[in-house]
Amino acid sequence: MRIKKSLILAGPALLTAVTLSPLAASPAQALAVTSAASAQTSTHVASKPPKEKKAQYKKGRMAGYSDGRSACEKKEPYSLKYSGGGAYQRGFTDGYNSGYHSC
C-alpha cells in the first residue's frame, strides 16, 4: 500500500520532469515554458464579472459596433479610434470588429 501511494504521488512529478526537459533544454527555455504554463493556468481562473462590468461591456460593444458599421459603409480603412481600459474598452473593440466586418 505504501508503494502504491508513493507511485501515485511521484507519477505526476516524473511526468512533468520528462515533459519539461526534452533533450537537455537550456534553463532559459525551461523557465519560459514554465512561466507560460503558469500564465495559462492563472488566466483560466476567473470569477463571474459583476453586473456593472457587464453593462459597461455591453455599452462599449454597442458603441463600437455602430462606429465599425458606419466606417464599413463609408468604405473607410480599418482604424480603431478608441483608447482606454476596462470592460468598456473590451466591448468597444469587440463591437467595432463585428461592425466593421459585417458588411
C-alpha positions in Angstrom: 0.0 0.0 0.0 2.9 2.4 0.8 4.5 1.7 -2.6 1.2 2.4 -4.4 0.8 5.8 -2.6 4.4 6.8 -3.4 3.9 5.9 -7.0 0.6 7.9 -7.2 2.4 10.9 -5.7 5.6 10.6 -7.7 4.0 9.8 -11.0 2.9 13.3 -11.9 6.2 14.8 -10.8 8.1 12.4 -13.0 5.8 13.0 -15.9 6.3 16.8 -15.5 10.1 16.4 -15.3 10.1 14.3 -18.5 7.9 16.7 -20.5 9.7 19.9 -19.4 13.2 18.8 -20.0 13.3 17.4 -23.6 16.8 16.7 -24.8 18.5 18.8 -22.1 16.8 22.1 -22.8 18.6 25.3 -21.7 17.5 26.8 -18.4 16.1 29.9 -20.2 13.9 27.7 -22.4 12.7 25.7 -19.4 11.9 28.9 -17.5 9.9 30.2 -20.5 7.9 27.0 -20.7 7.2 27.0 -17.0 6.2 30.7 -16.9 3.9 30.2 -20.0 2.3 27.2 -18.4 1.7 29.2 -15.1 0.3 32.2 -17.0 -2.2 29.9 -18.8 -3.3 28.4 -15.6 -3.9 31.8 -13.9 -5.9 33.1 -16.9 -8.4 30.3 -16.7 -9.3 31.0 -13.1 -11.7 33.9 -13.5 -14.7 34.9 -11.5 -18.0 35.9 -13.0 -17.9 39.7 -13.6 -20.3 41.9 -11.7 -23.4 43.4 -13.4 -21.7 46.8 -13.7 -18.9 45.4 -15.8 -21.4 43.5 -18.0 -23.3 46.7 -18.5 -20.1 48.7 -19.4 -19.1 45.9 -21.8 -22.5 45.9 -23.5 -22.5 49.7 -23.7 -19.0 49.7 -25.3 -19.9 46.9 -27.7 -23.0 48.8 -28.9 -20.9 52.0 -29.5 -18.1 50.1 -31.1 -20.5 48.2 -33.4 -22.1 51.4 -34.7 -18.7 53.1 -35.3 -17.4 50.0 -37.1 -20.6 49.6 -39.1 -20.5 53.2 -40.2 -16.8 53.0 -41.1 -17.5 49.9 -43.2 -20.4 51.5 -45.0 -18.3 54.6 -45.8 -15.5 52.3 -47.1 -13.1 53.9 -44.7 -9.9 51.9 -43.8 -10.0 49.9 -40.6 -9.0 52.1 -37.7 -10.0 51.6 -34.1 -10.2 55.1 -32.7 -10.7 54.4 -29.0 -8.2 54.2 -26.3 -8.7 53.3 -22.7 -9.1 50.3 -20.5 -11.6 48.1 -18.7 -14.8 46.4 -19.7 -15.9 49.3 -21.9 -12.7 49.1 -24.0 -13.0 45.4 -24.5 -16.7 45.7 -25.5 -15.9 48.6 -27.9 -13.1 46.7 -29.5 -15.2 43.6 -30.0 -18.1 45.6 -31.3 -16.0 47.6 -33.7 -14.5 44.4 -35.1 -18.0 42.9 -35.5 -19.5 46.0 -37.0 -16.6 46.7 -39.4 -16.7 43.1 -40.7 -20.5 42.9 -41.0 -20.9 44.5 -44.4 
